[in-house]
């Protein structure tokens, strides 16, 4: 099976599931899914940043990521939860690895990986849950989810997908000048422009079909930074992989690589939509 066929097959399985959870699933289901993704993303991060280390190290980093994602997701129900989790990560990770590694350099590397994973994989993924105006891990009987919560998450997903799709198309057709050749040689300025255009188009269509209260000026005010920050998230993950000399973060998703490879732009874009939805 070709790589393109694998990508299409994987998308055909994953997209309906995610779409169903966003549109019809209870509030806690999307939160649990994001906590699970945070665990997987943390495991991938630890696998290439702490390569050759024992399995328990990677699992420990994964748990730090998952717990942070859960704490952030609970912010509406317990506002202090994210702060407590983030304040506890550094000392907890240092103490965990203090007496378990054979040399100090390994201990500090493990602790640094755990701290980075907690904020990068945990907090950013957990922030997607906050697009629901109630705690994403509230009990199923707590009441129906306001439609605005589902709408903002769907807008985030479609905006990032449109950015990736248009960036790929514009890069293939018009791409000549490299955007960041030392980090990601395949990306071009034409692709970056196409990504911004794609997200603005997606937000405009979303306004016409699902979010009519969004002003036309807001289409650009939200679409442009969402695409730019999402693309920066993609470059940030590429920097991590290049720094550790790996091509993909993992191989969990056939044709796509790992969880981080698929969620990097979404993770950076989530705070943009979250902040916009809170201040507009």
C-alpha positions as CSV (number, residue, x, y, z in Angstrom):
1,X,0.0,0.0,0.0
2,X,1.4,3.4,-1.0
3,X,2.0,6.1,1.6
4,X,-0.9,8.2,0.2
5,X,-3.3,5.2,0.5
6,X,-2.2,4.7,4.1
7,X,-2.9,8.4,4.8
8,X,-6.3,8.2,3.3
9,X,-7.2,5.0,5.1
10,X,-6.1,6.4,8.4
11,X,-8.0,9.6,7.9
12,X,-11.1,7.6,7.0
13,X,-11.0,5.8,10.4
14,X,-9.9,8.7,12.6
15,X,-11.9,11.6,11.2
16,X,-15.4,10.1,11.7
17,X,-14.6,9.1,15.3
18,X,-13.3,12.6,16.2
19,X,-16.1,14.3,14.4
20,X,-18.7,12.2,16.2
21,X,-17.2,13.0,19.6
22,X,-17.1,16.7,18.8
23,X,-20.7,16.8,17.5
24,X,-22.5,14.2,19.5
25,X,-20.3,12.9,22.3
26,X,-20.7,13.9,26.0
27,X,-18.5,16.6,27.5
28,X,-16.2,14.2,29.3
29,X,-15.5,12.1,26.2
30,X,-13.5,14.7,24.3
31,X,-11.6,15.4,27.5
32,X,-10.6,11.8,28.0
33,X,-9.6,11.5,24.4
34,X,-7.3,14.5,24.7
35,X,-5.8,13.1,27.9
36,X,-5.1,9.8,26.1
37,X,-3.5,11.8,23.2
38,X,-1.4,13.7,25.7
39,X,-0.2,10.3,27.1
40,X,0.7,9.1,23.6
41,X,2.4,12.3,22.6
42,X,4.4,12.3,25.7
43,X,5.5,8.8,25.1
44,X,6.7,9.7,21.6
45,X,8.5,12.8,22.9
46,X,10.3,10.7,25.5
47,X,11.1,7.9,23.0
48,X,13.2,10.2,20.7
49,X,14.5,12.6,23.3
50,X,15.5,10.0,25.9
51,X,16.3,7.3,23.3
52,X,17.9,4.2,24.8
53,X,16.5,4.8,28.3
54,X,14.4,2.3,30.2
55,X,10.7,2.0,29.4
56,X,9.6,3.3,32.8
57,X,11.2,6.7,31.9
58,X,9.1,7.1,28.8
59,X,6.0,6.0,30.7
60,X,6.8,8.4,33.5
61,X,7.0,11.3,31.1
62,X,3.8,10.2,29.5
63,X,2.0,10.2,32.8
64,X,3.2,13.7,33.6
65,X,1.8,14.8,30.2
66,X,-1.6,13.1,30.8
67,X,-2.0,14.4,34.3
68,X,-1.3,17.9,33.2
69,X,-3.8,17.6,30.3
70,X,-6.4,16.4,32.8
71,X,-5.6,19.2,35.2
72,X,-6.0,21.9,32.5
73,X,-9.2,20.2,31.2
74,X,-10.6,20.5,34.7
75,X,-10.0,24.3,35.0
76,X,-13.6,25.3,34.8
77,X,-14.6,22.9,37.6
78,X,-11.4,23.5,39.7
79,X,-9.6,26.7,38.6
80,X,-6.5,25.9,40.7
81,X,-5.9,22.5,39.1
82,X,-3.7,23.7,36.1
83,X,-1.6,25.9,38.4
84,X,-1.1,23.2,40.9
85,X,-0.2,20.7,38.2
86,X,2.3,23.0,36.5
87,X,3.9,24.0,39.8
88,X,4.4,20.4,40.8
89,X,5.9,19.2,37.5
90,X,9.5,20.5,37.9
91,X,10.1,19.4,41.5
92,X,8.3,16.1,41.0
93,X,10.2,15.2,37.9
94,X,13.5,16.1,39.5
95,X,12.8,14.1,42.6
96,X,11.5,11.1,40.5
97,X,14.8,10.9,38.5
98,X,17.1,12.1,41.3
99,X,18.2,8.6,42.4
100,X,17.1,6.5,39.5
101,X,19.7,7.4,36.8
102,X,23.3,6.2,36.8
103,X,24.7,9.7,36.0
104,X,23.5,13.2,36.7
105,X,23.3,14.2,33.1
106,X,20.6,11.5,32.5
107,X,18.6,12.6,35.5
108,X,18.5,16.2,34.4
109,X,17.7,15.2,30.8
110,X,14.8,13.1,32.0
111,X,13.5,15.9,34.2
112,X,13.8,18.4,31.4
113,X,11.9,16.1,29.1
114,X,9.1,15.7,31.6
115,X,8.8,19.4,32.2
116,X,8.8,20.1,28.4
117,X,6.3,17.3,27.8
118,X,3.9,18.5,30.5
119,X,3.6,22.0,29.0
120,X,4.0,21.0,25.3
121,X,2.0,17.8,25.1
122,X,-0.1,18.1,28.3
123,X,-1.1,21.8,28.7
124,X,-1.6,22.5,25.0
125,X,-3.7,19.5,24.3
126,X,-5.7,20.0,27.5
127,X,-6.5,23.6,26.4
128,X,-8.7,22.2,23.6
129,X,-11.0,20.9,26.3
130,X,-11.5,24.5,27.5
131,X,-13.3,25.4,24.3
132,X,-16.3,23.8,26.0
133,X,-17.7,26.5,28.3
134,X,-18.0,23.8,31.0
135,X,-15.5,21.4,32.4
136,X,-14.8,18.8,29.7
137,X,-14.5,16.1,32.3
138,X,-17.8,16.9,34.1
139,X,-20.2,14.1,34.7
140,X,-22.4,13.0,31.8
141,X,-25.5,14.0,33.7
142,X,-24.3,17.5,34.4
143,X,-26.4,18.8,31.5
144,X,-26.2,19.3,27.8
145,X,-23.1,20.9,26.2
146,X,-23.9,24.4,24.8
147,X,-23.5,24.3,21.0
148,X,-21.0,27.1,21.1
149,X,-18.5,24.7,22.7
150,X,-18.8,22.2,19.9
151,X,-18.7,25.0,17.4
152,X,-15.3,26.4,18.5
153,X,-13.7,23.0,18.6
154,X,-15.0,22.2,15.1
155,X,-13.7,25.5,13.9
156,X,-10.3,24.8,15.3
157,X,-10.2,21.4,13.6
158,X,-11.4,22.6,10.2
159,X,-9.1,25.7,10.3
160,X,-6.0,23.6,10.9
161,X,-7.0,21.0,8.4
162,X,-7.6,23.7,5.8
163,X,-4.2,25.3,6.6
164,X,-2.4,22.0,6.2
165,X,-4.2,21.1,2.9
166,X,-3.8,24.5,1.3
167,X,-0.2,24.8,2.4
168,X,0.6,21.4,0.8
169,X,-1.2,22.3,-2.4
170,X,0.4,25.8,-2.8
171,X,3.8,24.4,-1.9
172,X,3.6,21.7,-4.5
173,X,2.4,24.1,-7.2
174,X,4.1,27.4,-6.5
175,X,6.7,26.6,-3.9
176,X,10.2,27.8,-4.8
177,X,11.6,29.8,-1.9
178,X,12.2,27.8,1.2
179,X,10.6,28.9,4.4
180,X,13.0,27.3,6.9
181,X,15.4,25.0,5.1
182,X,17.5,24.1,8.1
183,X,14.4,23.0,10.1
184,X,12.0,21.7,7.5
185,X,13.3,21.7,3.9
186,X,10.0,20.9,2.3
187,X,8.2,24.0,3.5
188,X,8.0,27.1,1.3
189,X,6.8,30.7,1.6
190,X,4.1,29.9,-1.0
191,X,2.9,27.0,1.1
192,X,2.8,29.3,4.2
193,X,0.7,31.8,2.3
194,X,-1.6,29.1,1.0
195,X,-2.1,27.8,4.5
196,X,-3.2,31.3,5.7
197,X,-5.5,31.6,2.8
198,X,-7.0,28.2,3.4
199,X,-7.8,28.9,7.0
200,X,-9.4,32.2,6.2
201,X,-11.6,30.5,3.6
202,X,-12.5,27.8,6.1
203,X,-13.4,30.3,8.8
204,X,-15.5,32.3,6.2
205,X,-17.4,29.2,5.3
206,X,-17.8,28.4,8.9
207,X,-19.3,31.8,9.5
208,X,-21.8,31.3,6.7
209,X,-22.9,27.8,7.9
210,X,-22.4,27.4,11.6
211,X,-21.3,30.7,13.3
212,X,-23.3,33.6,11.8
213,X,-22.6,35.8,14.8
214,X,-18.9,36.0,13.7
215,X,-18.2,39.3,12.0
216,X,-16.6,39.4,8.6
217,X,-13.6,41.3,10.0
218,X,-13.3,38.5,12.6
219,X,-12.8,36.0,9.8
220,X,-9.4,37.4,9.1
221,X,-8.7,38.4,12.7
222,X,-9.1,34.7,13.7
223,X,-8.1,32.9,10.6
224,X,-4.7,34.6,10.0
225,X,-3.2,34.1,13.4
226,X,-4.7,30.6,13.7
227,X,-2.9,29.5,10.5
228,X,0.4,31.3,11.3
229,X,0.6,29.9,14.9
230,X,-0.4,26.4,13.7
231,X,2.3,26.5,11.1
232,X,4.8,27.6,13.8
233,X,3.7,24.6,15.8
234,X,4.5,22.4,12.9
235,X,8.0,24.0,12.6
236,X,8.5,23.7,16.3
237,X,7.9,19.9,16.2
238,X,10.2,19.7,13.1
239,X,12.9,21.5,15.2
240,X,12.6,18.9,17.9
241,X,12.8,16.0,15.5
242,X,15.8,17.5,13.6
243,X,17.5,18.1,16.9
244,X,17.2,14.4,17.8
245,X,17.7,13.2,14.2
246,X,14.4,11.5,13.7
247,X,12.1,11.6,10.7
248,X,8.8,11.0,12.4
249,X,7.8,11.2,16.1
250,X,6.4,7.7,15.8
251,X,4.6,5.2,13.6
252,X,1.3,4.8,15.3
253,X,-0.8,6.3,12.5
254,X,0.0,4.6,9.1
255,X,1.0,7.1,6.5
256,X,1.0,10.0,9.0
257,X,3.8,9.1,11.5
258,X,3.1,9.7,15.1
259,X,0.5,11.5,17.2
260,X,2.8,14.5,17.5
261,X,3.2,14.6,13.8
262,X,-0.6,15.0,13.4
263,X,-1.4,17.2,16.3
264,X,1.5,19.7,16.4
265,X,-0.3,22.5,14.5
266,X,-3.5,21.7,16.4
267,X,-1.7,22.0,19.8
268,X,-0.4,25.5,18.9
269,X,-3.6,26.6,17.3
270,X,-5.8,25.7,20.3
271,X,-4.8,28.6,22.6
272,X,-5.5,31.0,19.7
273,X,-9.1,29.9,19.3
274,X,-9.5,29.6,23.1
275,X,-8.3,33.1,23.8
276,X,-10.4,34.5,20.9
277,X,-13.5,32.7,22.1
278,X,-13.0,34.1,25.6
279,X,-12.3,37.8,24.7
280,X,-14.6,38.4,21.7
